[in-house]
Structure formats: C-alpha cells, structure tokens
Amino acid sequence: MSEEISSIITTADEHMLKAIGHLEAELVKIRAGKANPQMLDGIVVDYYGSPMPINQVANISVTDARTLTIQPWEKNMLQPIERSIIAANIGINPQNDGNLIRLFLPPLTEERRKELVKKCQGEGEQSRIAIRNIRRDAIEHIKKLQKDGLSEDAAKDAEADMQKVTDKFISLVEKHLNQKEKEIMTV
C-alpha cells in the first residue's frame, strides 16, 4: 500500500510541476517593459497554407531594451508576419521597412503596469486552481485506497504529505508572481 501512496504523491508532484511550468511560460509572455523574443511565442504565421510559429519562419532578435527585430528567412513572409502580429493584438504595432520588421515597445504607464500585474495575478490564480485540483484528485485516490483496506492513520499521513506538497507548490506560485510583479513595477 505504501508504494501506491508514494506513487500517487509522486504523480501529483509531477503534475504540479507541470502547472508551475505553464505558469512560467505564461508569465514570460506578459511583457514587463523589456523586449523579450518569447513575447512572440504563440503567434502563428500562415506559411504557404499551414500555420507555423513565428520563430520557425524568421529570426527574432533583441536590438535594445525596447526593440525586437524580426528577420524573415524569405522576403515574401514580411506581410504575413506583420498581419499575424497585428492579429495577435499584443499591443505593439510592427514597423516593416521591406527587409525586416521592428517592434518598438512603448514605455509602460502606471495604469498599464497595474493591468499587467492583474493579468499576472489571474495566471497565478489559474495555477493555484490547477494545483488544488491535482491535490483533490490525489486525496480521492487515497480515500479509495482506504476503502480497499488502507489503515485510517496511513490515509491521514498520506493526506498530510499531499498537503505539504501542495503548500510547497502554492508558495512557488507566489514566489513567481512576486518576482514578475517586481519586474513589471520597476520603472
């Protein structure tokens, strides 16, 4: 039985780690005033009829703290890339000079910074919900094992261990959110 409990807790731990990984990926996409090529992750370009991620049809580089340049591998991809960026509605207007596309990030206003912090908090709440759902599923498994003959003490200990794992990941979510908030709010 103890192997089954450790298996349940290990599986829950892995799933919670994935939830943290998702949170990190989402927080990277939220811009903090500095140019970051990962801001364009998730934007797809129509490449000869099939959708492709923007980083697979062009070279994305940071020229300075507020500028991204996108150098397509084929010149005829300039227009589709530009259209995709506009359609993604990331709050940046692309500047096309015929060879490459420049994205100038405007400086963030206080109001916009607060909006971005709220967006981060929303992502954090989604991660907390995911972690709590994983905990709930693990505890349901433990209760099933208890019905199948696991002692009550062992079940309570397993639930306590599950809660410790959950608390660890919830505090990790808070740490990521605090870092991102500090990054956004520094002028």
N, C-alpha and C positions, 0 to 999 in steps of 0.2 A: 504493500500500500504506500509506503513512504517514497518508493520510486515514482509512483503515479503522481503523488503530491508534488514532488520536486519537478517532474515533467510539466505539470500544469503551471507551476510558478515560473519555470524557465520559458515556457511558451508565452506566457503573459508578459514576461520581461522583454522577450524579443519583439512582441507586437508593440509594446510601449516604446521601445527604442525606435521602431519604425514611425510611430506617431511623432516623436521628437525630431526625427529626420525630416519628416514632412513639414513640421513647424519651421525648422531651419531653412528649408527650401523656400517656403512662402515668405519668411521674413527677409530673405535676400532680395526677393523681387520688389519689396517695398523700399523705394529709394529714400536715402537719408541725406540727400543734397550732394552726395559724391557720385560721380559716374562709375558704373559697375556693369560689365558686359552681361552679367546674369540677370539684369533688369529685363533683357530681351528674351529670356527663356520663356517658352510657352507661346511665343509669336511664331505662327507658321506662314510660310510663303507658298503661293501657288507656283510650283516648279514644273513646267511642262505638263500641267494637268494633275499633278499629285502634290498633296500638302507636305512640305518639308520644314523642319525647324530652321529658323533664320541663320543659326550658326553652321548649318550644313550647306548653305549656298553662298556664304560670304564670310569674310574675315572681320571680326569685331575687335576693335582696339580702343583703349583709353588714351586720348591725346593729352588731356589735362584733367584736373579735378572735376570740371563741369562739362567735358566734351567727350562724346563717343563718336568714333568713325566706323562706318560700315563699308568695306571694300568688297563688292560682289566679285565672284570669280568670272562671271560673264556680264558684259556691259548691259545686255538686254534684260538683266534681272533688276536693274535700278528701279524701274517703275513698279514692278510687283512688290519689291521690298518696301518701297515708300508707301504704297497703298496698304500693305499689311500693318505697318507701324501706325498709320493713321487709324485704321480699323480697330487696332488693339486698344485704342483710347488710353494710352499710358500718360497722357498729359504733356507730351513733347511733340513739337512739330519738326519733322525731318527736313533738312536743307539739302537738296540734291544739286550738285554742281556739274553733273554729266559724267564724272568719274567715280565719285564716292558720295555717300550720304553722311552728313554730320548731324548729330543730335546734341543740341545745346540745352543743358539742364538749367532751368531758371532757378535763381536762389529761392529758397523756401520762405514763405511768410510765416508769421507766428500761427495764424489760423490754419494754414496748410499743415504745419508741423503737428498741431493738435489733432487734425483729421487723420494724419498718418499714424499717430500714436493710438487713436481709437481703432484704426484698421488692424494694427498690431495686436491690440487687446482682443479684438474679435477672433483673430487667428489663434491667439493663446487660449481663448475660451473653447474653440473647436478642439484643440489638442487636449485640454483638460477633460472635455466630454468624452473624447475617444479613449483616454486613459481610464476614466471611470467605467466606461462600458467594458473595457477589457477586464478590469477588476471584477465587475459584476459577473461576467461570463466565467471567470476562473472560480469565483466563490460558488456559483451554481454547480460547477463540476465537483468541487469539494463536497458540497451538500449531497450530490448524487452518490459520491463515494461513501459518505456517512450512512446513507440508506442501505448501501451494499455491504455494510459491516465495518466501516472505519469507526474507531472509537471517538466519542464526543470530544475528549481532550485533544486528540490528534487533529481533529477538524478545526477546533478553536485555534490551535497553534498555527495551522496552515493558513487560516483566515488572517491571523495577526501578521504572519510573514508576508502575505499578499498585500496587506495594508501598508507595511513598511516599504515594499517595492513601489506601491502606488505613490506614497508620500515622497519617495526619492524622485520619481519622475515628475510629479507636480512641482516640486521645488526646482527641478531643472527647467521646466517651462517658465517659471517665474524668473529664473536667472536669465534666460534668453530674452524674455520680454524687457527686463530691466536694462540689459545691455543695449537692445535695439532702441528703447526709449531714450536712453542717454545719448546714443549716436544721433538720433533724429533731433533732439532738443539742443544739441550743441551747435552754436552758430559759427 
